[in-house]
Amino acid sequence: MQFVPKQKNLSESQRQLLDLFNGLDEQNRESLLAFAQFLATRDDEETASQDHSVQEPKPIERPEQESVVKAIKRLSETYYMLEREQLLDQTSSLMMSHVMQGRDAVSVIDELEVIFSEHYQRYLEKR
């Protein structure tokens, strides 16, 4: 089943990404989109990171029921001042352990919260 129609004038990498997206189930498409959004915010954050004043996290309460994708979005919003590139490896590893290996969402989210908090502490130490 094809969710996105084939487009003309796409680069090879764009066609490849579209083919991969079309081959995923709904949950994995959402994960891919969340990850792409995570990557896309890096440019904005690099500009913001040039501001040398200490920025406080934006408190967003963790819902009782939350997906890993939504947790990453929430934590990215909470810790908006962190450079996503530094979180990329750990975040993507945890996302993959959840999606590909079936790791429990609650434990993955708990670990994500620790990782974001640790990165924020490092951010504070650099200021």
C-alpha positions in Angstrom: 0.0 0.0 0.0 1.4 3.3 -1.0 0.7 6.3 1.3 2.5 9.0 -0.5 2.2 9.2 -4.3 5.4 9.0 -6.4 6.7 12.4 -7.2 8.6 13.5 -10.3 11.8 15.6 -9.9 12.8 14.0 -6.6 16.5 13.3 -5.9 17.5 9.7 -5.4 17.7 10.1 -1.6 14.2 11.6 -1.5 12.8 8.7 -3.5 14.6 6.3 -1.3 13.2 7.9 1.9 9.7 7.9 0.4 10.0 4.2 -0.5 11.1 3.4 3.0 8.3 5.5 4.5 5.7 3.7 2.4 7.0 0.4 3.6 6.5 1.1 7.3 3.5 0.4 9.5 1.7 3.4 11.1 3.7 3.3 14.4 7.1 3.2 12.6 6.0 6.0 10.3 5.2 8.1 13.3 8.6 7.3 14.8 10.3 8.2 11.6 8.5 11.5 11.4 9.3 12.3 15.1 12.9 11.5 14.4 13.0 13.7 11.3 11.4 16.5 13.3 14.1 16.0 16.0 16.8 16.3 13.4 15.2 19.3 11.8 15.2 21.3 15.0 19.0 21.1 15.2 19.6 24.2 13.0 17.3 26.3 15.1 19.0 25.2 18.3 22.4 25.9 17.0 21.4 29.5 16.6 19.8 29.6 20.0 22.9 28.0 21.6 25.0 31.0 20.7 23.1 32.9 23.4 25.3 32.6 26.5 22.7 33.2 29.1 21.5 30.2 31.2 18.1 29.0 30.0 15.8 27.1 32.3 13.9 24.0 31.2 10.3 24.5 30.4 8.3 22.3 32.8 6.0 20.0 31.0 4.4 17.3 33.1 4.8 13.7 32.0 1.5 12.2 31.1 0.5 8.8 32.6 0.2 7.2 29.2 2.9 8.5 26.8 4.5 7.0 23.7 8.3 7.1 23.2 7.8 9.5 20.3 5.7 11.9 22.3 8.2 11.7 25.2 11.0 12.7 22.9 8.9 15.6 21.7 8.1 16.6 25.2 11.7 16.4 26.4 13.0 18.2 23.4 10.5 21.0 24.2 11.4 20.9 27.9 15.1 21.1 27.2 14.9 23.4 24.2 18.3 24.9 25.0 20.2 21.6 24.5 22.0 20.9 21.2 20.1 17.9 19.7 23.2 16.7 17.9 24.7 15.8 21.3 21.6 13.8 22.2 21.1 12.2 18.8 23.1 8.9 19.3 21.6 8.1 22.7 18.1 9.1 21.7 18.1 7.2 18.5 19.5 4.1 20.2 16.7 4.1 22.7 14.1 4.7 20.1 15.4 1.7 18.1 15.5 -0.5 21.1 11.9 0.3 21.7 10.8 -0.1 18.0 13.0 -2.9 16.8 13.5 -4.9 20.0 10.2 -4.3 21.7 11.7 -2.7 24.8 9.1 -1.4 27.3 8.1 2.3 26.6 8.0 3.3 30.2 11.6 2.2 30.8 12.8 3.8 27.6 11.1 7.1 28.6 12.6 6.9 32.1 16.0 6.5 30.5 15.4 9.4 28.1 14.5 11.6 31.0 17.8 10.8 32.7 19.7 11.4 29.5 18.1 14.8 28.9 18.6 15.8 32.5 22.3 14.8 32.4 22.8 16.8 29.2 21.2 19.8 30.9 23.6 19.5 33.9 26.5 19.5 31.4 24.9 22.6 29.7 24.9 24.3 33.1 28.5 23.4 33.8 29.6 25.1 30.6 27.9 28.3 31.4 
